[in-house]
Amino acid sequence: MSEKLIQLRVEDSVKDKADEIFKAQGLTTQTAIKIFLTQVANTSQSPFDNLFSGK
């Protein structure tokens, strides 16, 4: 299986807070993002569905 690199920029405070929350759950931020993307790919659903559609 090949992989793609995803890079993104977020504010330091956002990253630090997310790191703390995920660490308390036994995860790294990188793992949490992988889980999120895998869930969206596997279910074809996003937590953002209908959020921006104006419905």
Phi, psi and omega per residue, in radians:
M1 nan 2.213 3.089
S2 -1.526 2.756 -3.113
E3 -2.200 2.720 3.067
K4 -2.051 2.519 3.103
L5 -1.542 2.273 3.053
I6 -2.028 2.207 3.081
Q7 -2.091 2.457 3.082
L8 -2.560 2.763 3.128
R9 -1.987 2.320 3.042
V10 -2.400 2.784 3.116
E11 -1.083 2.551 3.138
D12 -0.927 -0.768 -3.077
S13 -1.145 -0.625 3.115
V14 -1.164 -0.815 -3.136
K15 -1.099 -0.776 -3.119
D16 -1.095 -0.762 3.141
K17 -1.157 -0.764 3.105
A18 -1.072 -0.748 3.108
D19 -0.988 -0.763 3.140
E20 -1.082 -0.806 -3.098
I21 -1.122 -0.832 -3.129
F22 -1.158 -0.657 3.118
K23 -1.058 -0.702 3.111
A24 -1.104 -0.404 3.115
Q25 -1.669 0.057 3.134
G26 1.397 0.373 -3.115
L27 -2.101 2.796 2.903
T28 -1.711 2.816 3.081
T29 -1.068 -0.686 3.113
Q30 -1.043 -0.787 3.119
T31 -1.128 -0.727 3.131
A32 -1.073 -0.710 3.118
I33 -1.168 -0.707 3.088
K34 -1.071 -0.744 3.117
I35 -1.086 -0.791 3.127
F36 -1.012 -0.894 -3.108
L37 -1.131 -0.673 3.118
T38 -1.133 -0.739 3.127
Q39 -1.091 -0.768 3.116
V40 -1.095 -0.782 3.142
A41 -1.123 -0.700 -3.091
N42 -1.303 -0.542 -3.067
T43 -1.808 -0.217 -3.044
S44 1.024 0.447 3.095
Q45 -2.236 2.551 3.132
S46 -2.131 2.563 3.060
P47 -1.142 -0.155 3.138
F48 -1.692 0.017 3.113
D49 -0.950 2.309 3.106
N50 1.162 0.014 -3.126
L51 -1.234 -0.662 -3.055
F52 -1.949 0.155 -3.069
S53 -1.470 -0.156 3.138
G54 1.354 0.215 -3.131
K55 -1.515 nan nan
